[in-house]
Amino acid sequence: MLVYNLTKRVQPYLAGETFYRFDGRDENQLNRFSMGLETRIGKNFTLDAFYRVEKERNVKYPQTAYIVGVAGTYRIAFRKKDSPAGEDVLPSSL
């Protein structure tokens, strides 16, 4: 993934993924290319708007999907009672 810090809160990015089968067929199955903007809204919330192209490979009738999406992420901070204020701690079960 290629990310550029445009401003303190906005980061445009480009990403590429390939999906390869490692069973007996050993072939490239899908390519995915994405570009988007990730925006930080507040301290714990991030909004991601993206455009993605998925192309199937090595099938009789390959399909191409054009996807527009929006995703939101909310970060939850866990703190231990005996840890200093502001220190984030993940629970041991994660």
FIMAR-545726 format. One record per atom (N, C-alpha, C, O, CB): residue number from 1; residue in one letter; x negated, y, z. Coordinates in Angstrom, 2 decimals, always signed. Atoms other than C-alpha are relative to their C-alpha. Glycine has a CB too. Layout:
FIMAR-545726
baba NUM, domar A, px X, py Y, pz Z
...
//
This chain:
FIMAR-545726
baba 1, domar M, px -0.84, py -1.16, pz +0.00
baba 1, domar M, px +0.00, py +0.00, pz +0.00
baba 1, domar M, px -0.90, py +1.23, pz +0.00
baba 1, domar M, px -1.87, py +1.30, pz +0.75
baba 1, domar M, px +0.96, py -0.01, pz +1.21
baba 2, domar L, px +0.72, py -1.26, pz +0.09
baba 2, domar L, px -1.28, py +3.44, pz -0.92
baba 2, domar L, px +0.88, py +1.08, pz +0.62
baba 2, domar L, px +1.98, py +1.34, pz +0.14
baba 2, domar L, px -0.36, py +0.34, pz -1.49
baba 3, domar V, px -0.77, py -1.01, pz -0.73
baba 3, domar V, px -0.11, py +6.16, pz +1.51
baba 3, domar V, px -0.78, py +1.31, pz +0.00
baba 3, domar V, px -2.00, py +1.31, pz +0.13
baba 3, domar V, px +0.30, py -0.47, pz +1.47
baba 4, domar Y, px +0.61, py -1.33, pz -0.02
baba 4, domar Y, px -0.78, py +9.90, pz +1.39
baba 4, domar Y, px +0.75, py +0.85, pz +1.03
baba 4, domar Y, px +1.97, py +0.92, pz +0.99
baba 4, domar Y, px +0.03, py +0.67, pz -1.41
baba 5, domar N, px -0.63, py -0.88, pz -0.99
baba 5, domar N, px -0.13, py +12.26, pz +4.32
baba 5, domar N, px +0.25, py +1.36, pz -0.62
baba 5, domar N, px -0.62, py +2.22, pz -0.61
baba 5, domar N, px -0.88, py +0.13, pz +1.28
baba 6, domar L, px -0.37, py -1.25, pz +0.65
baba 6, domar L, px +1.69, py +15.07, pz +2.52
baba 6, domar L, px +0.12, py +1.12, pz +1.03
baba 6, domar L, px -0.46, py +2.19, pz +0.87
baba 6, domar L, px +1.32, py -0.16, pz -0.77
baba 7, domar T, px -0.11, py -0.92, pz -1.13
baba 7, domar T, px +2.68, py +16.85, pz +5.73
baba 7, domar T, px -0.07, py -0.84, pz +1.26
baba 7, domar T, px -0.29, py -2.05, pz +1.21
baba 7, domar T, px +1.33, py +0.85, pz -0.06
baba 8, domar K, px +0.04, py +0.72, pz -1.28
baba 8, domar K, px +2.77, py +15.94, pz +9.41
baba 8, domar K, px +1.15, py -1.01, pz +0.11
baba 8, domar K, px +1.01, py -2.03, pz +0.79
baba 8, domar K, px +0.06, py +0.99, pz +1.16
baba 9, domar R, px -1.18, py +0.86, pz -0.13
baba 9, domar R, px +6.22, py +14.35, pz +9.00
baba 9, domar R, px +0.35, py -0.80, pz -1.25
baba 9, domar R, px +1.16, py -1.73, pz -1.16
baba 9, domar R, px +1.18, py +0.83, pz +0.37
baba 10, domar V, px -0.38, py +0.65, pz +1.26
baba 10, domar V, px +6.38, py +13.22, pz +5.33
baba 10, domar V, px -1.20, py -0.72, pz -0.61
baba 10, domar V, px -2.29, py -0.15, pz -0.73
baba 10, domar V, px +0.57, py +1.03, pz -1.01
baba 11, domar Q, px +1.06, py +0.80, pz +0.62
baba 11, domar Q, px +4.34, py +10.42, pz +3.72
baba 11, domar Q, px +0.55, py -0.70, pz -1.24
baba 11, domar Q, px +1.36, py -1.62, pz -1.11
baba 11, domar Q, px -0.56, py -1.03, pz +1.01
baba 12, domar P, px -0.36, py +0.77, pz +1.20
baba 12, domar P, px +4.83, py +9.35, pz +0.08
baba 12, domar P, px -0.89, py -1.25, pz -0.08
baba 12, domar P, px -2.01, py -1.25, pz +0.43
baba 12, domar P, px -0.14, py +0.87, pz -1.29
baba 13, domar Y, px +0.80, py +1.23, pz +0.12
baba 13, domar Y, px +3.65, py +5.82, pz -0.76
baba 13, domar Y, px +0.31, py -0.74, pz -1.29
baba 13, domar Y, px +1.38, py -0.57, pz -1.88
baba 13, domar Y, px +0.25, py -0.92, pz +1.19
baba 14, domar L, px -0.14, py +0.93, pz +1.12
baba 14, domar L, px +3.15, py +3.33, pz -3.60
baba 14, domar L, px -0.40, py -1.37, pz +0.52
baba 14, domar L, px -1.35, py -1.50, pz +1.29
baba 14, domar L, px -0.88, py +0.43, pz -1.24
baba 15, domar A, px +0.32, py +1.36, pz -0.45
baba 15, domar A, px +3.15, py -0.43, pz -3.05
baba 15, domar A, px +0.26, py -0.99, pz -1.13
baba 15, domar A, px +1.14, py -0.78, pz -1.96
baba 15, domar A, px +0.83, py -0.37, pz +1.26
baba 16, domar G, px -0.19, py +1.09, pz +0.95
baba 16, domar G, px +2.83, py -3.57, pz -5.14
baba 16, domar G, px -0.12, py -1.33, pz +0.71
baba 16, domar G, px -0.98, py -1.50, pz +1.58
baba 16, domar G, px -1.01, py +0.10, pz -1.16
baba 17, domar E, px +0.03, py +1.33, pz -0.60
baba 17, domar E, px +3.53, py -7.18, pz -4.20
baba 17, domar E, px +0.14, py -1.03, pz -1.11
baba 17, domar E, px +0.80, py -0.79, pz -2.12
baba 17, domar E, px +1.14, py -0.17, pz +1.07
baba 18, domar T, px -0.18, py +1.11, pz +0.91
baba 18, domar T, px +3.22, py -10.45, pz -6.03
baba 18, domar T, px +0.32, py -1.25, pz +0.82
baba 18, domar T, px -0.23, py -1.45, pz +1.90
baba 18, domar T, px -1.27, py -0.22, pz -0.89
baba 19, domar F, px -0.42, py +1.22, pz -0.68
baba 19, domar F, px +4.85, py -13.74, pz -5.04
baba 19, domar F, px -0.46, py -1.18, pz -0.84
baba 19, domar F, px -0.07, py -1.32, pz -2.00
baba 19, domar F, px +1.55, py -0.03, pz +0.23
baba 20, domar Y, px +0.63, py +1.11, pz +0.70
baba 20, domar Y, px +2.93, py -16.87, pz -5.99
baba 20, domar Y, px +0.41, py -1.31, pz +0.65
baba 20, domar Y, px +0.41, py -1.43, pz +1.87
baba 20, domar Y, px -1.52, py +0.16, pz +0.00
baba 21, domar R, px -0.37, py +1.33, pz -0.51
baba 21, domar R, px +4.06, py -20.50, pz -5.66
baba 21, domar R, px -1.24, py -0.85, pz +0.14
baba 21, domar R, px -2.04, py -0.97, pz -0.79
baba 21, domar R, px +1.02, py -0.70, pz -0.94
baba 22, domar F, px +1.15, py +0.86, pz -0.25
baba 22, domar F, px +1.50, py -22.80, pz -4.09
baba 22, domar F, px +0.36, py -1.48, pz +0.05
baba 22, domar F, px -0.45, py -2.31, pz +0.45
baba 22, domar F, px -0.66, py +0.40, pz +1.30
baba 23, domar D, px -0.36, py +1.41, pz +0.07
baba 23, domar D, px +3.44, py -26.01, pz -4.53
baba 23, domar D, px -0.57, py -0.57, pz -1.31
baba 23, domar D, px -1.53, py -0.01, pz -1.84
baba 23, domar D, px +1.57, py -0.21, pz +0.08
baba 24, domar G, px +0.54, py +0.63, pz +1.20
baba 24, domar G, px +2.87, py -28.25, pz -7.56
baba 24, domar G, px +0.03, py +0.86, pz -1.24
baba 24, domar G, px -0.68, py +0.57, pz -2.21
baba 24, domar G, px +0.75, py -1.22, pz -0.27
baba 25, domar R, px -0.14, py -0.82, pz +1.20
baba 25, domar R, px +3.85, py -25.50, pz -10.01
baba 25, domar R, px -1.11, py +1.05, pz -0.12
baba 25, domar R, px -1.50, py +1.41, pz -1.23
baba 25, domar R, px +1.35, py +0.68, pz -0.01
baba 26, domar D, px +1.09, py -0.99, pz -0.01
baba 26, domar D, px +1.15, py -22.96, pz -8.99
baba 26, domar D, px +0.18, py +1.10, pz -1.04
baba 26, domar D, px -0.55, py +1.17, pz -2.03
baba 26, domar D, px -1.33, py -0.69, pz -0.23
baba 27, domar E, px -0.28, py -1.07, pz +0.96
baba 27, domar E, px +2.59, py -19.93, pz -10.75
baba 27, domar E, px +0.46, py +1.27, pz +0.69
baba 27, domar E, px +0.93, py +1.25, pz +1.83
baba 27, domar E, px +1.04, py -0.45, pz -1.00
baba 28, domar N, px -0.50, py -1.29, pz -0.48
baba 28, domar N, px +3.40, py -16.27, pz -10.28
baba 28, domar N, px +1.51, py +0.00, pz -0.20
baba 28, domar N, px +1.99, py -0.24, pz -1.31
baba 28, domar N, px -0.69, py +1.20, pz -0.76
baba 29, domar Q, px -1.45, py +0.10, pz +0.07
baba 29, domar Q, px +7.12, py -16.11, pz -9.48
baba 29, domar Q, px +0.69, py +1.36, pz -0.09
baba 29, domar Q, px +1.72, py +1.49, pz -0.75
baba 29, domar Q, px +0.51, py -0.75, pz +1.20
baba 30, domar L, px -0.68, py -1.30, pz -0.07
baba 30, domar L, px +7.92, py -12.42, pz -8.83
baba 30, domar L, px -1.03, py +1.09, pz +0.23
baba 30, domar L, px -1.98, py +0.91, pz +1.00
baba 30, domar L, px +1.08, py +0.00, pz +1.12
baba 31, domar N, px +0.79, py -1.20, pz -0.27
baba 31, domar N, px +6.29, py -9.00, pz -8.99
baba 31, domar N, px +0.94, py +1.09, pz +0.49
baba 31, domar N, px +2.05, py +1.24, pz -0.03
baba 31, domar N, px -0.80, py +0.45, pz -1.27
baba 32, domar R, px -0.82, py -1.06, pz -0.58
baba 32, domar R, px +7.61, py -6.10, pz -6.93
baba 32, domar R, px -0.85, py +1.27, pz +0.11
baba 32, domar R, px -1.95, py +1.24, pz +0.66
baba 32, domar R, px +0.57, py -0.43, pz +1.40
baba 33, domar F, px +0.67, py -1.29, pz -0.06
baba 33, domar F, px +6.61, py -2.44, pz -7.28
baba 33, domar F, px +0.93, py +1.00, pz +0.68
baba 33, domar F, px +2.11, py +1.10, pz +0.31
baba 33, domar F, px -0.43, py +0.50, pz -1.42
baba 34, domar S, px -0.83, py -0.94, pz -0.76
baba 34, domar S, px +7.85, py +0.24, pz -4.86
baba 34, domar S, px -0.68, py +1.34, pz +0.11
baba 34, domar S, px -1.91, py +1.43, pz +0.13
baba 34, domar S, px +0.31, py -0.55, pz +1.40
baba 35, domar M, px +0.49, py -1.33, pz -0.34
baba 35, domar M, px +7.49, py +3.96, pz -4.34
baba 35, domar M, px +1.06, py +0.67, pz +0.85
baba 35, domar M, px +2.26, py +0.45, pz +0.65
baba 35, domar M, px -0.33, py +0.85, pz -1.29
baba 36, domar G, px -0.97, py -0.61, pz -0.89
baba 36, domar G, px +9.09, py +6.07, pz -1.66
baba 36, domar G, px -0.58, py +1.09, pz +0.85
baba 36, domar G, px -1.76, py +1.43, pz +0.76
baba 36, domar G, px +0.62, py -1.04, pz +0.87
baba 37, domar L, px +0.35, py -1.04, pz -0.96
baba 37, domar L, px +9.03, py +8.73, pz +0.99
baba 37, domar L, px +0.40, py -0.47, pz +1.38
baba 37, domar L, px +1.54, py -0.86, pz +1.61
baba 37, domar L, px +0.69, py +1.35, pz -0.35
baba 38, domar E, px -0.30, py +0.32, pz -1.40
baba 38, domar E, px +8.79, py +7.99, pz +4.69
baba 38, domar E, px -0.03, py +1.31, pz +0.77
baba 38, domar E, px -1.02, py +2.05, pz +0.74
baba 38, domar E, px -1.03, py -1.04, pz +0.59
baba 39, domar T, px -0.14, py -1.26, pz -0.73
baba 39, domar T, px +10.00, py +10.85, pz +6.89
baba 39, domar T, px +0.23, py -0.28, pz +1.47
baba 39, domar T, px +1.10, py -1.07, pz +1.84
baba 39, domar T, px +1.15, py +0.84, pz -0.58
baba 40, domar R, px -0.15, py +0.14, pz -1.44
baba 40, domar R, px +9.61, py +11.08, pz +10.62
baba 40, domar R, px +1.01, py +1.04, pz +0.49
baba 40, domar R, px +0.82, py +2.24, pz +0.29
baba 40, domar R, px -1.37, py +0.17, pz +0.74
baba 41, domar I, px -1.05, py -0.87, pz -0.53
baba 41, domar I, px +12.73, py +12.51, pz +12.27
baba 41, domar I, px +0.02, py -0.20, pz +1.51
baba 41, domar I, px +0.51, py -1.22, pz +1.99
baba 41, domar I, px +1.42, py -0.30, pz -0.66
baba 42, domar G, px +0.08, py +0.15, pz -1.44
baba 42, domar G, px +12.14, py +13.10, pz +15.94
baba 42, domar G, px -1.18, py -0.86, pz +0.39
baba 42, domar G, px -1.99, py -1.24, pz -0.45
baba 42, domar G, px +1.28, py -0.59, pz +0.55
baba 43, domar K, px +1.14, py +0.75, pz -0.53
baba 43, domar K, px +9.73, py +11.18, pz +18.14
baba 43, domar K, px +0.08, py -1.49, pz -0.31
baba 43, domar K, px -0.95, py -2.13, pz -0.55
baba 43, domar K, px -0.10, py +0.20, pz +1.49
baba 44, domar N, px -0.15, py +1.45, pz +0.12
baba 44, domar N, px +11.16, py +7.66, pz +17.70
baba 44, domar N, px +0.74, py -0.48, pz -1.25
baba 44, domar N, px +0.93, py -1.68, pz -1.40
baba 44, domar N, px +0.71, py -0.51, pz +1.18
baba 45, domar F, px -0.80, py +0.41, pz +1.16
baba 45, domar F, px +13.11, py +7.66, pz +14.40
baba 45, domar F, px -0.72, py +0.33, pz -1.29
baba 45, domar F, px -1.23, py +1.44, pz -1.47
baba 45, domar F, px +1.38, py +0.67, pz +0.03
baba 46, domar T, px +0.62, py -0.17, pz +1.31
baba 46, domar T, px +11.73, py +7.18, pz +10.88
baba 46, domar T, px +1.01, py -0.39, pz -1.07
baba 46, domar T, px +1.70, py -1.41, pz -0.95
baba 46, domar T, px -1.30, py -0.85, pz -0.12
baba 47, domar L, px -0.90, py +0.25, pz +1.13
baba 47, domar L, px +13.73, py +7.36, pz +7.63
baba 47, domar L, px -0.84, py -0.25, pz -1.24
baba 47, domar L, px -1.76, py +0.52, pz -1.53
baba 47, domar L, px +0.99, py +1.19, pz -0.21
baba 48, domar D, px +0.76, py +0.40, pz +1.18
baba 48, domar D, px +12.44, py +5.65, pz +4.47
baba 48, domar D, px +0.95, py -0.08, pz -1.19
baba 48, domar D, px +1.90, py -0.86, pz -1.17
baba 48, domar D, px -0.74, py -1.36, pz +0.22
baba 49, domar A, px -0.77, py +0.05, pz +1.24
baba 49, domar A, px +13.91, py +6.32, pz +1.00
baba 49, domar A, px -0.94, py -0.53, pz -1.08
baba 49, domar A, px -2.07, py -0.03, pz -1.22
baba 49, domar A, px +0.60, py +1.41, pz -0.39
baba 50, domar F, px +0.90, py +0.63, pz +0.96
baba 50, domar F, px +12.52, py +4.16, pz -1.82
baba 50, domar F, px +0.70, py -0.40, pz -1.28
baba 50, domar F, px +1.92, py -0.52, pz -1.34
baba 50, domar F, px -0.65, py -1.21, pz +0.61
baba 51, domar Y, px -0.43, py +0.54, pz +1.28
baba 51, domar Y, px +12.83, py +3.01, pz -5.43
baba 51, domar Y, px -0.89, py -1.22, pz -0.26
baba 51, domar Y, px -2.10, py -1.14, pz -0.11
baba 51, domar Y, px -0.11, py +1.07, pz -1.17
baba 52, domar R, px +0.74, py +1.25, pz +0.17
baba 52, domar R, px +11.81, py -0.58, pz -6.25
baba 52, domar R, px +0.41, py -0.68, pz -1.31
baba 52, domar R, px +1.57, py -0.66, pz -1.69
baba 52, domar R, px +0.24, py -0.96, pz +1.20
baba 53, domar V, px -0.24, py +0.80, pz +1.20
baba 53, domar V, px +11.47, py -2.65, pz -9.43
baba 53, domar V, px -0.52, py -1.41, pz +0.28
baba 53, domar V, px -1.69, py -1.59, pz +0.64
baba 53, domar V, px -0.71, py +0.63, pz -1.28
baba 54, domar E, px +0.38, py +1.41, pz -0.17
baba 54, domar E, px +11.44, py -6.47, pz -9.15
baba 54, domar E, px +0.13, py -0.72, pz -1.33
baba 54, domar E, px +1.18, py -0.67, pz -1.97
baba 54, domar E, px +0.88, py -0.69, pz +1.09
baba 55, domar K, px +0.00, py +0.73, pz +1.26
baba 55, domar K, px +10.50, py -8.58, pz -12.17
baba 55, domar K, px -0.30, py -1.47, pz +0.25
baba 55, domar K, px -1.32, py -1.81, pz +0.85
baba 55, domar K, px -1.03, py +0.60, pz -1.00
baba 56, domar E, px +0.23, py +1.44, pz -0.11
baba 56, domar E, px +10.87, py -12.36, pz -12.27
baba 56, domar E, px -0.98, py -0.45, pz -1.07
baba 56, domar E, px -1.06, py +0.13, pz -2.15
baba 56, domar E, px +1.33, py -0.77, pz -0.13
baba 57, domar R, px +0.99, py +0.56, pz +0.92
baba 57, domar R, px +8.15, py -14.41, pz -13.95
baba 57, domar R, px +0.19, py -1.51, pz -0.09
baba 57, domar R, px +0.68, py -2.14, pz +0.85
baba 57, domar R, px -1.44, py +0.36, pz +0.44
baba 58, domar N, px +0.03, py +1.46, pz +0.20
baba 58, domar N, px +7.91, py -17.94, pz -15.36
baba 58, domar N, px +1.35, py -0.68, pz +0.21
baba 58, domar N, px +1.41, py -1.77, pz +0.77
baba 58, domar N, px -1.01, py -0.61, pz +0.93
baba 59, domar V, px -1.33, py +0.61, pz +0.03
baba 59, domar V, px +11.66, py -18.59, pz -15.62
baba 59, domar V, px +0.55, py +0.15, pz -1.41
baba 59, domar V, px +0.08, py +0.99, pz -2.17
baba 59, domar V, px +0.96, py +0.65, pz +1.07
baba 60, domar K, px -0.53, py -0.01, pz +1.35
baba 60, domar K, px +13.73, py -19.25, pz -18.73
baba 60, domar K, px +0.62, py +1.35, pz -0.38
baba 60, domar K, px +0.39, py +1.85, pz -1.48
baba 60, domar K, px +1.04, py -1.10, pz -0.15
baba 61, domar Y, px -0.62, py -1.30, pz +0.25
baba 61, domar Y, px +15.75, py -16.02, pz -18.44
baba 61, domar Y, px -0.40, py +0.96, pz +1.12
baba 61, domar Y, px +0.35, py +1.12, pz +2.09
baba 61, domar Y, px +1.56, py -0.13, pz -0.09
baba 62, domar P, px +0.46, py -0.88, pz -1.08
baba 62, domar P, px +13.73, py -13.54, pz -16.36
baba 62, domar P, px +0.90, py +1.22, pz +0.16
baba 62, domar P, px +1.39, py +1.78, pz -0.82
baba 62, domar P, px -1.45, py +0.44, pz -0.26
baba 63, domar Q, px -0.82, py -1.17, pz -0.29
baba 63, domar Q, px +15.65, py -10.75, pz -14.67
baba 63, domar Q, px -0.86, py +1.09, pz +0.62
baba 63, domar Q, px -1.87, py +0.82, pz +1.27
baba 63, domar Q, px +1.16, py -0.37, pz +0.95
baba 64, domar T, px +0.64, py -1.15, pz -0.61
baba 64, domar T, px +14.57, py -7.28, pz -13.66
baba 64, domar T, px +1.03, py +0.73, pz +0.84
baba 64, domar T, px +2.12, py +1.03, pz +0.36
baba 64, domar T, px -0.63, py +0.95, pz -1.07
baba 65, domar A, px -0.92, py -0.70, pz -0.91
baba 65, domar A, px +16.20, py -5.58, pz -10.66
baba 65, domar A, px -0.57, py +1.38, pz +0.30
baba 65, domar A, px -1.75, py +1.52, pz +0.62
baba 65, domar A, px +0.22, py -0.81, pz +1.32
baba 66, domar Y, px +0.37, py -1.38, pz -0.34
baba 66, domar Y, px +16.12, py -1.82, pz -10.11
baba 66, domar Y, px +0.76, py +0.35, pz +1.27
baba 66, domar Y, px +1.99, py +0.34, pz +1.29
baba 66, domar Y, px +0.34, py +1.02, pz -1.18
baba 67, domar I, px -0.60, py -0.14, pz -1.33
baba 67, domar I, px +16.75, py -1.04, pz -6.44
baba 67, domar I, px -0.31, py +1.38, pz +0.56
baba 67, domar I, px -1.45, py +1.84, pz +0.53
baba 67, domar I, px -0.52, py -1.11, pz +0.96
baba 68, domar V, px +0.16, py -1.25, pz -0.73
baba 68, domar V, px +17.32, py +2.25, pz -4.64
baba 68, domar V, px +0.45, py -0.29, pz +1.42
baba 68, domar V, px +1.52, py -0.86, pz +1.63
baba 68, domar V, px +0.83, py +1.19, pz -0.65
baba 69, domar G, px -0.35, py +0.34, pz -1.38
baba 69, domar G, px +17.33, py +2.01, pz -0.86
baba 69, domar G, px -0.39, py +1.07, pz +1.00
baba 69, domar G, px -1.23, py +1.93, pz +0.74
baba 69, domar G, px -0.64, py -1.27, pz +0.38
baba 70, domar V, px +0.30, py -0.86, pz -1.15
baba 70, domar V, px +17.27, py +3.84, pz +2.43
baba 70, domar V, px -0.05, py -0.91, pz +1.22
baba 70, domar V, px +0.83, py -1.74, pz +1.43
baba 70, domar V, px +1.07, py +1.15, pz +0.18
baba 71, domar A, px +0.14, py +0.81, pz -1.21
baba 71, domar A, px +16.03, py +2.28, pz +5.67
baba 71, domar A, px -0.35, py +0.92, pz +1.16
baba 71, domar A, px -1.09, py +1.89, pz +1.01
baba 71, domar A, px -1.10, py -1.09, pz -0.19
baba 72, domar G, px +0.30, py -0.76, pz -1.20
baba 72, domar G, px +15.92, py +3.65, pz +9.18
baba 72, domar G, px -0.65, py -0.90, pz +1.04
baba 72, domar G, px -0.29, py -2.07, pz +1.17
baba 72, domar G, px +1.27, py +0.64, pz +0.57
baba 73, domar T, px +0.69, py +0.74, pz -1.04
baba 73, domar T, px +13.62, py +2.56, pz +12.00
baba 73, domar T, px +0.03, py +0.80, pz +1.28
baba 73, domar T, px -0.34, py +1.97, pz +1.30
baba 73, domar T, px -1.45, py -0.33, pz -0.41
baba 74, domar Y, px +0.00, py -0.64, pz -1.31
baba 74, domar Y, px +14.10, py +3.37, pz +15.67
baba 74, domar Y, px -0.98, py -0.76, pz +0.89
baba 74, domar Y, px -0.86, py -1.97, pz +1.06
baba 74, domar Y, px +1.43, py +0.02, pz +0.63
baba 75, domar R, px +1.04, py +0.60, pz -0.84
baba 75, domar R, px +11.13, py +2.73, pz +17.97
baba 75, domar R, px +0.42, py +0.08, pz +1.46
baba 75, domar R, px +0.75, py +1.15, pz +1.96
baba 75, domar R, px -1.37, py +0.71, pz -0.22
baba 76, domar I, px -0.33, py +0.07, pz -1.42
baba 76, domar I, px +11.86, py +1.60, pz +21.51
baba 76, domar I, px -1.29, py -0.21, pz +0.77
baba 76, domar I, px -2.02, py -1.17, pz +0.51
baba 76, domar I, px +1.03, py -1.14, pz +0.30
baba 77, domar A, px +1.22, py +0.11, pz -0.80
baba 77, domar A, px +9.07, py +2.14, pz +24.03
baba 77, domar A, px +0.32, py -0.70, pz +1.31
baba 77, domar A, px +1.30, py -0.36, pz +1.98
baba 77, domar A, px -0.63, py +1.40, pz +0.27
baba 78, domar F, px -0.15, py +0.71, pz -1.26
baba 78, domar F, px +8.71, py -0.25, pz +26.97
baba 78, domar F, px -1.08, py +0.50, pz +0.95
baba 78, domar F, px -2.24, py +0.63, pz +0.55
baba 78, domar F, px -0.10, py -1.54, pz -0.20
baba 79, domar R, px +0.97, py -0.46, pz -1.00
baba 79, domar R, px +7.02, py +0.98, pz +30.15
baba 79, domar R, px +0.10, py -0.86, pz +1.24
baba 79, domar R, px +1.19, py -1.20, pz +1.69
baba 79, domar R, px +0.24, py +1.48, pz +0.35
baba 80, domar K, px +0.02, py +0.70, pz -1.27
baba 80, domar K, px +5.95, py -0.94, pz +33.22
baba 80, domar K, px +0.15, py +1.02, pz +1.12
baba 80, domar K, px -0.23, py +2.18, pz +0.97
baba 80, domar K, px -1.32, py -0.82, pz +0.17
baba 81, domar K, px -0.20, py -0.91, pz -1.12
baba 81, domar K, px +6.85, py +0.56, pz +36.58
baba 81, domar K, px -1.32, py +0.53, pz +0.56
baba 81, domar K, px -1.40, py +1.67, pz +1.01
baba 81, domar K, px +0.78, py -0.70, pz +1.11
baba 82, domar D, px +1.27, py -0.42, pz -0.58
baba 82, domar D, px +3.21, py +0.67, pz +37.69
baba 82, domar D, px -0.95, py +0.63, pz -1.02
baba 82, domar D, px -2.07, py +0.99, pz -0.66
baba 82, domar D, px -0.66, py -1.19, pz +0.65
baba 83, domar S, px +0.88, py -0.61, pz +0.99
baba 83, domar S, px +1.81, py +2.05, pz +34.40
baba 83, domar S, px +0.13, py +1.52, pz +0.05
baba 83, domar S, px +1.18, py +2.03, pz +0.45
baba 83, domar S, px +0.32, py -0.53, pz -1.42
baba 84, domar P, px -0.07, py -1.46, pz -0.01
baba 84, domar P, px +0.97, py +5.75, pz +34.07
baba 84, domar P, px +1.10, py +0.50, pz -0.94
baba 84, domar P, px +1.42, py -0.16, pz -1.94
baba 84, domar P, px -1.35, py +0.60, pz -0.41
baba 85, domar A, px -1.07, py -0.56, pz +0.84
baba 85, domar A, px +3.71, py +7.95, pz +32.60
baba 85, domar A, px -0.52, py +0.23, pz -1.41
baba 85, domar A, px -1.63, py +0.73, pz -1.61
baba 85, domar A, px +0.54, py +1.34, pz +0.61
baba 86, domar G, px +0.37, py -0.19, pz +1.39
baba 86, domar G, px +3.64, py +7.99, pz +28.83
baba 86, domar G, px -0.75, py -1.16, pz -0.64
baba 86, domar G, px -0.98, py -1.14, pz -1.85
baba 86, domar G, px -0.81, py +1.21, pz -0.13
baba 87, domar E, px +0.71, py +1.15, pz +0.55
baba 87, domar E, px +1.79, py +4.68, pz +28.41
baba 87, domar E, px +1.01, py -1.04, pz -0.44
baba 87, domar E, px +1.77, py -1.57, pz +0.38
baba 87, domar E, px -1.00, py -0.58, pz +1.04
baba 88, domar D, px -0.93, py +1.00, pz +0.55
baba 88, domar D, px +3.74, py +2.33, pz +26.12
baba 88, domar D, px -0.58, py -1.39, pz +0.18
baba 88, domar D, px -1.77, py -1.62, pz -0.08
baba 88, domar D, px +0.28, py +0.28, pz -1.50
baba 89, domar V, px +0.44, py +1.38, pz -0.24
baba 89, domar V, px +3.55, py -1.38, pz +26.97
baba 89, domar V, px +1.04, py -0.93, pz -0.62
baba 89, domar V, px +2.23, py -0.77, pz -0.37
baba 89, domar V, px -0.18, py -0.30, pz +1.53
baba 90, domar L, px -0.91, py +0.98, pz +0.56
baba 90, domar L, px +5.06, py -4.24, pz +24.98
baba 90, domar L, px +0.22, py -1.12, pz +1.00
baba 90, domar L, px -0.71, py -1.50, pz +1.71
baba 90, domar L, px -0.54, py -0.57, pz -1.34
baba 91, domar P, px -0.24, py +1.11, pz -0.92
baba 91, domar P, px +6.75, py -7.00, pz +26.98
baba 91, domar P, px -0.82, py -1.22, pz -0.41
baba 91, domar P, px -1.12, py -1.40, pz -1.59
baba 91, domar P, px +1.49, py -0.35, pz +0.04
baba 92, domar S, px +0.85, py +1.17, pz +0.27
baba 92, domar S, px +4.72, py -10.23, pz +27.26
baba 92, domar S, px +0.71, py -1.04, pz -0.86
baba 92, domar S, px +0.05, py -1.90, pz -1.44
baba 92, domar S, px -0.45, py -0.63, pz +1.30
baba 93, domar S, px -0.72, py +1.00, pz +0.78
baba 93, domar S, px +7.49, py -12.23, pz +25.53
baba 93, domar S, px -0.07, py +0.29, pz -1.50
baba 93, domar S, px +0.27, py -0.58, pz -2.30
baba 93, domar S, px +1.44, py -0.06, pz +0.45
baba 94, domar L, px +0.10, py -0.32, pz +1.41
baba 94, domar L, px +6.89, py -10.42, pz +22.21
baba 94, domar L, px -1.31, py -0.46, pz -0.47
baba 94, domar L, px -1.64, py -0.30, pz -1.65
baba 94, domar L, px +0.19, py +1.47, pz -0.29
//
